[in-house]
Amino acid sequence: MAKRKVDGISVAIVILNILIVGVIITLCSLIYLYMSGQLEQTDVSNLGQETQEEAVMTTTAITTMTLETTTMETTTTTEISFETTPSDGEDAPIEVIEVDSYDESFFVNDLFIGDSISTGLLNYGYLSSSQVFAQIGLNPESAHSTEYDGYTAVTKAEELQPKRIYIMLGSNGLAYMGNTYMVQQMQSLVEQLREACPESYIYVISIPPVTKAHEAEGQETMAMVNGYNMLLKDMADEIGVIYLDLCAELQDSTGYFSATYAEADGLHFLGAAYKKMLSFVQKSIQGE
């Protein structure tokens, strides 16, 4: 009986030592998780308390088992388990970085000349009427003579004497006017504006892309758009004005008008496209 008692005590001591080592390892793990930010302080406290309680319960069981070995043989299996409680905290909100931003004051003394696409600068409230000369159906040829509120594009610019003049024309006429002819008319318009506004900076903006669905309708195509824009850039370089390639900014990975910016007709702009346009123009001029 004495030998059994000694054996029982030895087994109890071994189990107790294993339990103590397990508790230490667990506490070290919890401290590591807390320091690395994977566990909240409240979780460490709760788990530490639970671990201590389990340790006390198990130690009591071992003591009881040791006492019982003096009178009878006992086989005891002790199962120790630890559960971690995930943090109840919510994930931090993801910050949305505004990419297509622009400064309204940057354009306050500028003038945009364009067709129905440019009328959206007014309709969506991005610019005031004094900053836009735009008409439905306007093209490089008709822009010389078409009047709005008693002004043509040139006479409006002449009265305003804007800091910068932006011209985006050519989508109208692309399907029935030759690209070479339209570019010649654009050059003539630029020269008239230069004469009327000698202190103004003049920028020629590429015409925007079209969607694949619009192209399938058999009118304006991306081949036409790209051909015209290429000639437009050559003209701008030749006469010394700046060409801004807005077309590339609005294309998707397939080279067509991105659904993010294209209206249902595949030619005109959604509101977001104007914000993209103004952001691109400002950043291009400021060299950002």
matplotlib code that plots the C-alpha trace (Angstrom):
import matplotlib.pyplot as plt

x = [0.0, 2.9, 4.4, 1.0, 0.7, 4.2, 3.4, 0.2, 1.9, 4.6, 2.0, 0.1, 3.3, 4.2, 0.7, 0.8, 4.1, 2.8, -0.3, 1.9, 4.1, 1.0, -0.4, 2.9, 3.0, -0.6, 0.0, 3.1, 1.0, -1.7, 0.8, 2.4, -1.1, -1.9, 1.4, 1.0, -2.5, -4.3, -6.1, -7.8, -6.8, -10.2, -9.7, -6.4, -7.9, -10.9, -8.7, -6.2, -9.1, -10.5, -7.1, -6.5, -10.0, -9.3, -5.9, -7.5, -10.1, -7.5, -5.2, -8.1, -8.9, -5.3, -5.2, -8.4, -7.0, -3.8, -5.8, -8.0, -4.9, -4.4, -7.5, -8.1, -6.6, -7.9, -7.4, -8.0, -7.9, -7.7, -8.4, -7.3, -8.6, -8.3, -10.6, -9.9, -12.7, -12.5, -12.5, -16.0, -14.5, -15.6, -13.1, -11.8, -13.5, -11.5, -10.6, -11.7, -9.0, -10.5, -8.5, -10.6, -10.4, -10.0, -10.0, -13.0, -11.0, -8.5, -11.0, -12.7, -11.2, -11.2, -13.5, -14.5, -15.7, -17.5, -20.5, -23.4, -20.8, -19.5, -23.0, -22.8, -20.3, -23.3, -26.1, -24.3, -23.3, -19.5, -19.1, -21.1, -22.5, -19.8, -17.2, -18.8, -19.7, -21.3, -24.0, -25.7, -24.3, -21.4, -18.4, -15.1, -16.7, -19.9, -18.1, -16.9, -20.3, -22.9, -24.2, -25.5, -26.9, -25.6, -22.0, -20.0, -17.2, -14.6, -16.6, -17.4, -13.7, -12.8, -15.1, -14.0, -10.3, -10.0, -6.8, -7.1, -9.3, -10.1, -11.5, -13.1, -14.8, -15.0, -17.4, -20.1, -19.0, -16.8, -19.2, -19.6, -16.8, -13.3, -10.8, -8.3, -11.0, -12.1, -8.5, -8.1, -11.2, -9.9, -6.6, -8.5, -10.6, -7.4, -5.8, -8.9, -8.9, -5.2, -5.8, -8.8, -7.2, -3.4, -2.8, -4.9, -3.4, -5.1, -5.5, -6.9, -8.6, -8.9, -12.4, -13.6, -13.9, -17.1, -18.3, -18.2, -22.0, -22.1, -19.5, -21.6, -24.4, -22.2, -21.7, -18.7, -16.0, -12.8, -10.8, -12.4, -11.8, -8.1, -7.5, -8.9, -7.1, -3.8, -4.2, -5.4, -2.2, 0.0, -1.8, -1.4, 2.3, 2.8, 1.2, 2.4, -0.7, -1.0, -2.8, -4.5, -5.3, -8.6, -9.5, -6.9, -8.2, -11.7, -10.9, -11.2, -8.7, -10.1, -9.7, -13.4, -15.3, -15.3, -18.7, -17.7, -18.0, -20.1, -23.8, -26.2, -25.8, -22.1, -21.0, -22.0, -20.7, -22.1, -21.6, -18.5, -16.8, -16.8, -15.1, -12.5, -12.1, -11.6, -9.2, -7.2, -7.0, -5.9, -3.3, -2.0, -1.4, 0.1, 2.3, 1.1]
y = [0.0, 2.4, 1.8, 2.5, 5.6, 6.8, 5.9, 7.8, 10.9, 10.7, 10.6, 13.5, 15.6, 14.8, 15.8, 18.9, 19.9, 19.3, 21.5, 24.3, 24.2, 24.2, 27.2, 29.1, 28.4, 29.5, 32.7, 33.4, 32.8, 35.1, 37.8, 37.5, 37.7, 40.8, 42.5, 41.8, 43.3, 40.0, 39.9, 42.6, 43.3, 42.1, 38.8, 38.3, 39.0, 36.7, 33.9, 34.3, 34.1, 31.0, 29.4, 30.0, 28.5, 25.4, 25.1, 25.2, 22.7, 20.3, 20.7, 19.9, 16.8, 15.7, 16.2, 14.2, 11.5, 11.4, 10.9, 8.2, 6.2, 5.4, 3.3, 2.1, 2.0, 4.8, 5.6, 9.2, 10.9, 14.7, 16.6, 20.2, 22.5, 26.2, 28.2, 31.7, 34.2, 36.3, 40.1, 41.7, 44.8, 45.7, 46.1, 49.6, 51.3, 51.4, 54.9, 55.8, 57.9, 60.5, 60.2, 62.3, 65.6, 69.1, 72.7, 74.7, 78.0, 76.7, 77.0, 80.2, 82.4, 79.7, 79.0, 75.6, 75.4, 72.2, 70.3, 68.5, 66.5, 69.8, 71.0, 68.5, 70.8, 73.1, 70.6, 68.7, 72.0, 71.6, 75.0, 78.3, 79.5, 82.2, 79.4, 77.3, 77.9, 74.6, 73.7, 70.5, 69.5, 71.9, 70.8, 72.4, 74.0, 75.3, 76.6, 79.6, 81.0, 79.4, 81.9, 81.5, 84.4, 86.7, 85.3, 83.0, 81.0, 83.6, 86.7, 85.2, 84.5, 87.9, 89.6, 87.3, 87.3, 84.0, 82.8, 79.4, 78.2, 74.5, 73.3, 69.8, 69.4, 66.7, 64.0, 65.7, 65.3, 62.3, 60.1, 62.3, 64.9, 64.0, 64.0, 66.1, 68.7, 68.9, 69.3, 72.2, 73.8, 73.3, 75.0, 77.9, 78.3, 78.2, 80.9, 83.1, 82.6, 83.4, 86.7, 87.6, 86.5, 87.0, 86.5, 83.3, 79.8, 77.5, 73.8, 71.3, 68.3, 65.0, 63.8, 61.0, 57.3, 55.4, 52.1, 48.9, 48.8, 52.3, 51.3, 48.3, 50.7, 51.7, 55.4, 56.7, 54.0, 53.9, 53.8, 57.1, 58.5, 57.4, 58.7, 62.1, 62.5, 61.5, 64.3, 66.7, 66.1, 66.6, 69.9, 71.1, 70.3, 72.1, 75.4, 75.4, 74.7, 72.0, 68.7, 66.9, 63.2, 62.9, 59.9, 57.7, 58.6, 57.4, 54.1, 50.7, 47.8, 47.0, 50.5, 51.4, 54.0, 52.8, 51.9, 53.9, 57.1, 56.3, 57.2, 54.6, 55.9, 55.1, 58.6, 61.1, 61.4, 60.3, 62.8, 61.1, 61.6, 65.4, 65.1, 62.9, 65.4, 68.4, 66.5, 65.3, 68.8, 70.4, 67.8, 67.8, 71.6, 71.6, 68.7, 66.3]
z = [0.0, 0.8, -2.7, -4.3, -2.3, -3.4, -7.0, -6.8, -5.4, -8.1, -10.8, -9.3, -9.1, -12.8, -13.9, -11.8, -13.3, -16.8, -16.0, -14.7, -17.8, -20.0, -18.1, -18.5, -22.3, -22.7, -20.8, -22.9, -26.1, -24.9, -24.1, -27.6, -29.3, -27.2, -28.0, -31.7, -31.8, -32.5, -29.1, -27.2, -23.6, -22.3, -24.1, -22.3, -18.9, -19.5, -20.9, -18.0, -15.5, -17.2, -17.3, -13.6, -12.8, -14.9, -13.2, -9.7, -10.7, -12.1, -9.1, -6.8, -8.8, -8.6, -4.8, -4.4, -6.6, -4.4, -1.3, -2.9, -3.8, -0.1, -0.1, -3.6, -7.1, -9.3, -13.0, -13.8, -17.2, -17.2, -20.4, -20.5, -23.3, -23.9, -26.1, -27.4, -27.8, -30.9, -30.5, -30.6, -32.1, -35.6, -38.5, -39.0, -42.0, -45.2, -46.1, -49.7, -51.4, -53.8, -57.1, -59.5, -57.5, -58.8, -57.5, -58.8, -58.4, -60.9, -63.7, -62.5, -65.3, -68.0, -71.0, -72.4, -76.1, -77.2, -78.4, -76.6, -74.6, -73.1, -72.2, -69.3, -67.6, -67.1, -66.8, -64.0, -62.3, -62.6, -64.2, -64.7, -68.0, -68.2, -68.4, -71.1, -74.8, -75.9, -78.4, -79.5, -82.9, -82.8, -84.9, -85.9, -88.9, -87.4, -84.3, -86.4, -87.0, -84.6, -82.0, -78.5, -76.5, -79.2, -79.1, -81.3, -79.6, -80.7, -79.7, -76.3, -75.7, -76.9, -74.4, -71.5, -72.2, -70.2, -68.7, -70.5, -73.4, -73.9, -77.2, -77.5, -80.9, -83.6, -82.3, -84.4, -88.0, -87.4, -89.3, -92.3, -92.4, -93.3, -90.4, -92.4, -93.1, -89.5, -88.2, -90.7, -89.3, -85.8, -86.7, -88.2, -85.0, -82.8, -84.9, -84.6, -80.8, -80.6, -82.4, -80.3, -77.0, -77.3, -73.6, -73.3, -73.2, -75.7, -75.1, -77.7, -76.0, -77.8, -78.6, -76.2, -77.1, -78.0, -76.6, -78.5, -78.6, -80.1, -82.7, -83.7, -84.7, -87.7, -87.0, -85.0, -84.5, -82.4, -85.7, -86.6, -83.1, -83.0, -86.6, -85.8, -82.5, -84.1, -86.7, -84.0, -81.9, -84.9, -85.7, -82.1, -82.0, -85.3, -84.4, -80.8, -78.6, -76.0, -76.8, -73.9, -74.5, -72.5, -74.7, -73.1, -69.7, -70.4, -72.1, -70.6, -71.0, -74.4, -75.8, -75.8, -73.7, -70.1, -68.7, -65.6, -67.7, -70.7, -71.1, -72.4, -76.0, -75.8, -76.8, -74.1, -70.6, -67.3, -64.5, -63.2, -66.5, -66.1, -62.7, -64.4, -67.2, -64.9, -62.7, -65.7, -67.2, -64.0, -63.2, -66.7, -66.6, -63.2, -64.1, -61.4]

ax = plt.figure().add_subplot(projection="3d")
ax.plot(x, y, z, "-o")
ax.set_aspect("equal")
plt.show()
